Structures are given as structure tokens and as C-alpha cells.
Amino acid sequence: MWRQAFKNNDALWKRVSCYAPRFELADCRSLHVAVRREHRGSQSDLVSSSGHLTTDDDGVGDRPLRATVMAFQSSKPIEEAVTPPSAWYTSCDFAQLEMERVFARGWQAVGRVNQLEKPGDYFTGRLGNVRYLVCKDEQEQIHAFHNVCRHHAAAVASGSGCAHSFVCPYHGWTYGMDGKLQKATRLAGIRNFSARENGLVPIRTATWGPFVLITLEGNKTAHVSTTVGEEWLGSAVSVLSTAGVDTSLHHVATREYLINCNWKVYCDNYLDGGYHVPHAHSALASSLDLSSYSTTVFEKVSIQSCHPVRATGADSDTRVAGPATYAFVYPNFMINRYGSWMDTNLVLPITESQCRVIFDWFLDPSRVDDKEFIETSIEDSERVQIEDITLCEDVQDGLKSPAYDVGRYAPRVEHAMHHFHSLLHNDLSS
């Protein structure tokens, strides 16, 4: 791939090819920096003393990238503002910056409490270059670690399940559920080595309601946070608590979708205040009173609300029963509470033009035995999802067009989207 990119410049290829094997697509920003510096003849400052690629000195990393960030003017009122430029959605460099400035900060939803019901339960995941492992030990304490063996960096676990320990499949180094190194064979003759200092690297973790969270910043020795509600949800915490977002609901299904669009395209679609619903989701639109749609913005949460066409209770056979609450938790988590249902959408960036969306459905305990109701409701929900995927992939294609760079907001309905973009701009420019 990289050789083709340099087909017209053999001399430049020879100078940077030694760096190319170090990088995958998620790291292409670093290779681009290398290319620019080599092109300027600055080979001497390409690699730092630690062996990592260095960046330019103006904070964001290079002036064109900084200009892309600052092209969105968050200080302008929504009535005058334009949307972020298309490069926010199509640039590999920009995607890498987001991993550093957005996803490496703050709390991130990564799983469900019911995945850790008993000691030994665990699940794994990935956020950019970070592979994580979350588990429950014999004392029923929840831990999170970087899923990287301290020997030669292989993953010590995959998928989910229940175990007494984690054994690296590469050389057999074994770790306890508390992350401590329990066994490392064939180390005769090694010097200056301490098993105590070679356990799995911890990640700060917490739970709120039915959700498991991690954060890649802060005190990594603190396993559980007692203030996560306020830190993650701000003043919206009480609103969501009273809306029925809690551990009483039963998890009934999970689906994953690989979507060919930037993760923000999917979020934007969610945050347009129901603008697209009558045009793209005719069946859903027929059950909602769209004139009742409202949006409330909090610190890092926006909540959209809507009433059904006909007043119904939580025991109704209609999927969208009672007032619906659609909460977006910055940067990439959605909580939808309606009638007896709650579903969540976790949007994970893969590349600048692809994301993975994990859907989880939760149900009131009184309805968990109604198989027909569950099957029909999930089919209806998936139909809406497929319609949204079509829209999002089409938008991603359009964002690459030379005819488009920025758009405008519909001021009365798209303030949640504008709020999302403003939060991104704040993180990316700080």
C-alpha cells in the first residue's frame, strides 16, 4: 500500500520505507508526519530518542491539521454556524487525533454489568490502539487492564467468558484476575526482574447503572470510582436515573453492525432532532408525535424526547410505548428508553471511513418471557437500523465529493448535533 503511494518518488520512498512497516492504518498520521519531514529534508528530527515519531511543535501536530480543527467555529450561534468541514470525516490524520484527544480522555462505556455476574467472568474489547480486559475477581471486585502481556505484548485473553486466570497463548505467562503475574517460566538467569512490577497494566474502571466504564486518564491504580455518575453524565445523571435507566432491566439481545462511515456520521444522524425520521423511517414516524420532539442539552449529554401518537403504558404491545427518551452521552454512547424497552448504541471508530456499532436491548422483567413481543420489537428496531445504515453510508460517500465541504444546521432541531460538534472542537483544540 505504502509503496504504491510513493510510485512517483523513488528517492523519498527509500528514505521513509524503513518506517512504513511500523504502522497500520490507525497510525497513518505518524507515517504522514514522517513523509512530510523527510520531504523537507528534516531526517534528523524524525525520530525521538525513545524511538517514537515526533510531531510538529504547534500542539495539534501540523499546521494543516490544526487548520482543519479550527475551521469549525464553535463560538458562533447555531443560526450562523456551518458544520465541520468534510475533512473531519474523511482524514486519517484527523481520526488519529481524535483517538488521542477525545477517546483517551474521560469515561467510555465498554460493556454491561451482567457480563460480570460471577467471579472469573471477563470480556475484552478495543478502543483505537488500546486493547482492554475487564474482569471480576474472587472478591467480586471489578478490574480493568490493558490486554497486553508484559513479556512480548500478545493479548492474554480474547472474547468473553469465565476463567481462573489469564494465560498468554504465546509463552504461557499467567496472570491472576487481579492482574498480578503468577507464573513466568524459563526465566533462569534473568536479572533485575520483579514479578510484582510485571503484572497487567491497570485501567481505571467503574460502573453506573447497567453499564461498565473505563477511562484511560487519571489515577490508574484506582480500580473503582464512586463519583462516576457526575463525572460521566454531569447534571443529566438525575434525569436519566428517574427515566428508568437502571439495573432492574434484563439484557435480552446484542447485535453488531460494521458500517462504512465515519463514527461521527452515525452520531450526527442520531442527533438531528428527529429531522430525518419522517423521510427515512415511515413506520417509526407513524408511531411518534413528531410535533412533541424536544431537545435538552447538558454538559456532555443531550436528551431528545418524544411522545407516541397514542398514549400507551409500558405494558403495551407496541414497541414505542409511552414517552421516549433518547440520550446521547459524549462522545459515542446512546441510551434509548421507551415503554418497557431500553436499547443502547455504542459507536466505535475503526478507520476514518468505518465504524462498528454495538446494539444492546434491555427489557422490563415483566416482559422477558414474551418471546413473540421480543422478536417483533427487535425486528422493528433492526429495520430502523438498516435504514440508518443506508443513510450514513451514503452521506460518507457524499463527504468525499468535491462539491461538498460544509453544510448548515436546522436551528430549531439540530442543536444536539451542534453541541456534539462543539464538544469535539473543544477537546481537539485544547
N, C-alpha and C positions, 0 to 999 in steps of 0.2 A: 504493500500500500504506500509506504513512505517513499520507496524508490521511484514509483510512478510519479509522485508529486514533484520530484526533482529531475524529471526526464530531460529538461532543457538546461540544466546547470550541473554538469558532472563535477565540477570543482567544488561547488557548495555541498553536494551530496557527500563527497569524500570527507569533508570537514565535520559534518554532523551525523553521519551514519553510525558512528560509534555510540551515539546516544540513543538512536531510534529504538533498539531492542529493549530499552528500559521502560518504554512507555506503551500503555494500551490507550484505547480511545478516551477513557476518563481522564488520562493525564496529558492529552494532546496540547493543553495550554503550555505545559512546561517545555515540550518539544518546540512549540511555536516560538517561545522565548529564545530557545537555543538557536533556532534558524535566524531570527532577527538579529541576534547578537553576532552570529557568525557572518551574516551578510554585511554588518557594519565593521567587521574585522576586529571584534572585541573578544577574541577567543580567550584571552587571559582571565576575564572575569565571568566566564560562562559557568564554571563550577566552583562552589564554595569549598572551604577547607573540609567540610563534613561530607562532601561528595554529592550534595544536592544542587539541583539547578537553582540559580539565583534569579531574581526578577528585578525589574527596574525600580527606581527609588521613590516613585510618587504615590505609594500606598496601594493602589489597586493593582499595579503590576506593569502596565504600559499605558501610554497616553491614549491610543485609540480605544482601549477597553474602558478607561476612565471616562472618555467622552461618551461612550455608549451608555454607561451608567447614568451620567449626568444629563443625558438627553431627555430623560423624564423629569419634569419639574413638579415635584410633589407639593410645592408651596402654592401652586395655582389652584383656585377653586374648581370643582368638577365641571362647572358651567363653561370654563375657559380651557380646561386641561385637554391635552391629547394623550392617547395611550402610549405605553412604552414602545420604542421602535422595534421593528421585526427582529433585529439582531439579538434582542433579549431572548428570543425563542429559537434562534437558528445558529447561534455562535457556540462553538465548542469551548472557546476561551471563557465565554460568559457562564456556561454551565459549570465549568471548573471553579470559577469564582463563587458561584452560588454554594457549592459544596463547602467551601472554606468560610464564607461569611454568613450563610443562612443556616445550613444543616449542622454545622459544627457548633452552633450556639443554641441555647435554650433547650426546653424539653421536647422530645419527639415521641409520639405514640409508636410503639413497636409490636404490641401484642395484647393478649387478653388474660385476665386473671385466671379464667377457667382452664387455660393451658398449663397452669402451675398448681393443680389441685392438691397433689400429694408430694412428699419428699422424693427427690430424684427426677421429677418432671423438668423438662427443659425444652426450649425452642431456640432456633438460630435465625439470623437474618443479616441483611447487608444494607448499609447506608453509604453510598459512594464507595470509597476505598476502605471503609470501616466494616469489618465482619464482626458481629456481636453474638454473644451467647448469653441467654437468660435462664436461670435455673432456681430450684428451691432445694435447700439443704435439709439435713435430718432434723434440724431445729426449726424447720419451716420458715427459715429466713430466705428472702429472695435476693439473689445476687445477679449482677451482670458483669461480663468480662469481654475483652477483645478476644475473638475466636481465633487466636494465633498462638501456636506452640512456641515456647521460648527457646527451643532448640534450633529449628531451621524453618519456622514460620508457616508450617502446614496448619490447616484447620483441625481442631481437636474434636469437633462434633459437626454433624450436618442434620438438616431437617429438624424433627422434633421427636420426643419420646420420653422414656424413663430410664435412668441409669444410676449406678452407684458411684461411678467415677467417669472421667473423660480420658480415653486412651488415644494418644495421637497415632493415626494409622501409618505414619512414616517411620518412626523409630521407637514407638512404644512409650514415650514419656507419658506418665499418668498423673492426672490432677484430680483433687477432691472437688466436691460440689461447692466448697468454699474457695476454690481457686488455688489452693496450696499444692505445690509439687510433691507428690507422694512417692514417685519412683522414676529414676532415670538410670538405666542400665549401661554397663560398659564404659564407665567414666574413669576407670583406673588411670591414675597419673595426672588427672586434671588438677590444676592449681587455681587458687583464688576463686573458688566456686562455692556458692551458698545456695542450698535448696530453698531457704527462706526468701531469698531475693529473686527467685526464678519461678514464682507462681504466675498464673494468668494475670494479666494487667486488668485491674478492675475498672468498671464504668459505673458512674453514679446512677442509681435506679430508684423508682418509686411507683406507687400505684395510685390511681384515682378512679373511684367507681369501678367499672369492669375493665379498666384499661391499665396496661403496663407501659411505663415510660422510661426512657433513658435520656441522659444528657452527656454530651462529650466535653463539656466545660465544667469548671468548678472543682471542688474537692473530690478527687477520685477515690479517696479512702472512705468516704461516707457512703454507705451502701443504700440507705433509705432516707428519703426526705419526708418530713412531716408537714411541710408547707407547700407541697407541690400544687395543690389546688389553686392557691393565689398566684404562684409563680407561673403556672401554665395557662390559667384561664382568666386571671385578673378578677375584675369585678363581675364578670359573667359567671363565676363559679356558682353563686346562689341561684341565678336564673336557670342554669342547666340542672342543678340539683332538684329544684322544685318542678322541673319539666319531666322528671321521671328518668333521668339518666343515672342509673344506679345498678347495683349488683343483683337486684331481685330478678332481672330478666334472664331468660335461658338462651344460651347460644344455640342456634339450630342449623346454620349453614355458613360456608365460606366459598367464595368464588374468586378467582384471579383472572385479570384481563391484561394482556400485553397490547398496548395501544401505540400506534405510530404517530405520536405527537409529543411535543414538549410538555412536561408536567404542569406548567403554568397555563397552557391552553385548556387543559382539563379543569383546573381550578377556576379559570375565568368563566368557563361555561356554567359552572355551579353558582357563580357569584353575580349573575346578571339580573338578579331580582325577578326571576320568572319570565323575563323578556322573551326568551325563545320557546317557552312551554306551549303556547297556543299554535305555534308554527311547526314545531318538531315533535310534540308529544300529544297528539289529538286525544288519545284515550285518557291520559293523565289529566289533560286540561278540562275534560268533560266532568271530572270529579272534584275540581277545585274552583272556588270562587276567587278568581284572579284579581278582582277588584279589592279584595281584602288583604292583598300581599303587602307586607311591611318589612322594613329592614332597620335593625338597631345595631350600631357599631360600638364596640367596647375597645379596650386597649389593643388586644391581639386576637379578638374574637369578633365575628359578625354573626348576627342571628336574623334569619329571614323567617317570617311566619305567614301562614295562610290558613284559611278555613275551608272546609269542604263545602260543596254546593248544598248538601243537605246535612243538617245537624245529626250526628250519629255518635254512639258511645263506643268505648273501647272493645265491647263485645260484639260489635257489628261484624257481619261477614264481608264488609267492604275493607279492602286493604288500607286505603286512605280514610281513616275514620277519626273524627274529632280534629281539633286544631293541630296543624303540622308545624313542627319546629325544625328548621334547617340551620345547624350551627357550623360555621367554618372556624377551625382553630388553626391559626397561623403556625407553620407555613403550609401544611399539606394534609390536614385531617378534617374529616367531615362527619358530623353526628346528626342523624335524621330521626326524629322522634315523632311518631304519628300513630294514634289509636293504640292497639296492643303491640305495635311493632317499634323496633329501633334498628336502623342499619347504619353502618359506618363505612366510610371510604377512606382508605389510606393510599396516597398517591406518591409513588417512589420514582425519582428520576433514574433513568438508565443511561441515556445519552441525551444530547441536545434535541433529538427528534424522536425519542421513545421513552415511555414510562410504563410502570406496572401499577395497576390499581387493584387493591385487595378489598373485597366486599365482605363484610360480616353481617349476618342477620341475627337479631335477638328478639325474643318473643315473651309476652306476658305468660307466667306459669299456667294460667287458666286455659291457655290455648295450645299448649305444646303437644297434646295428644290428638289434635285435629289435623291429621295428615293432609286431607284434601285442601283445607284452608291454607296450610303452609305451602303446599306445592303450587297452588294457584297464585298466591301472593308473590312468591319468589319468581314465578314465570312472568307475572306482570312487571315486577321490578327489573328483571333482566331485559325485558323488551325495551324499557326506557333506557337502560344502559347501552344496549346495542344501537339505539337511535342516537344517543350522545356520542358514542364512539365514531359513528359515521360523520357527525358534525365536526368533531375535534380533529379527525384525520384530514378532513377537507380543509379546515382552517390552517392546519400545519402546512399543507401543500401551498395554500394561498400566501402564507407568510414569506415564502421564498420567491414570490413573484416580484419583478422589478416595478410593477405597478402599485405596490403597497409598501408603506413604511410605518406610518402611524394612523390611528383612527381616532374617533371621538367617543365620549361617553354619553349615554342617555341619562341626564342628570337626575331624573325622578326615580329611576330604578336601579342604576348601576353603581351606587355609592359603595356597596360592599366590595365590588371589584376595584374601585379607585382606592379604597382603604388598603386592600391587599397589595396593590402596586406601590403605595406609599410606604408600607412597612418594608417591602423588599428594597426599595430605594434607600431607606434609612440604614438597613443592615449592610447593603452593598457599598455604600459610600462612607460608612463610619470606620 
